Amino acid sequence: MRGKRSKQYRKLMEQFSMTFGFREPYQILVDAEMVKDANRFTMDLAPALERTVHGKVKPLITQCEIRKLYADKDQPGGNAAIELAKTFERRRCGHHPDQYPKPLETIECMQSVVDPKSTGENKHRYVVASQSLDVRRMLRGIRGVPLIYIKRSVMILEPMADESVQIREREEKRKFRAELKKTQGKRKRDDKEDKNEGEADGDGSDSDENKAAPASGSEKKPKKNRGAKGANPLAMKKKKAQPVPKKAAEKKPDAESDAPAKRKRRRKAKPENGATNNASEPSTAVPSNGGEES
Ligand SMILES: [Zn+2]
């Protein structure tokens, strides 16, 4: 069980790193209850955090949270909690005693530190270790916040919150498409020799694509034309020559594929006009291009 969970956590932190840019040492905001409970369970907090996130950590505690520990210093374990908290870096939350005679509630202080502008972003890429379910629930609504708590002397890293999962999936799709384009580009180069062949038997499919792409492209034209130009030509050519890339390219969402198709055509058209391909691929590519651009 321990080993399995450990693997899960490693993977989870890799996902946070890839999608949200987390880097070691991970900055981990701990609240007062986390400090107390770690001591209560005789858990060495910083090393436990490092094992959980599989990396170096920099634990931080806000001014409000450490004030709470000082307020409880006469309770059992009070001093030990303060001593532990003092080993952590202080995070200036700006809630000064003169302005706030009582420290802010953990949920308010955390919210202001993690997402100072209420944009739903984890601006400083904090991991948060909090024993309060309400605090963690609030933080699940902010994108990309790894959440840690202790349950029965076991440290738990929460699964990624739904909203963060959606972002991660979008990001992965984007990367997959980018990777696909790269691979296609390479193949294109490799295939140059086969090019004539490929285009010859690609004639049929080529015309199909010309029809399809312009139709959808004309509606959506404005937004994506510029960005994608470079990459698209590659995708098109490959389709003709190679079955595998073709499938992949077709799987792309419509919006994406529109832009790429157009670009391909344009680029092709110029070289073809001037040079070799004019004869073999006479009318389809050139006219459609001219029409779109004008
Ligand atoms: Zn505060």
Boltz pocket constraint, residues with backbone or C-beta under 6 A from the ligand:
constraints:
  - pocket:
      binder: B
      contacts: [[A, 62], [A, 63], [A, 64], [A, 65], [A, 93], [A, 94], [A, 95], [A, 104], [A, 109]]
      max_distance: 6.0
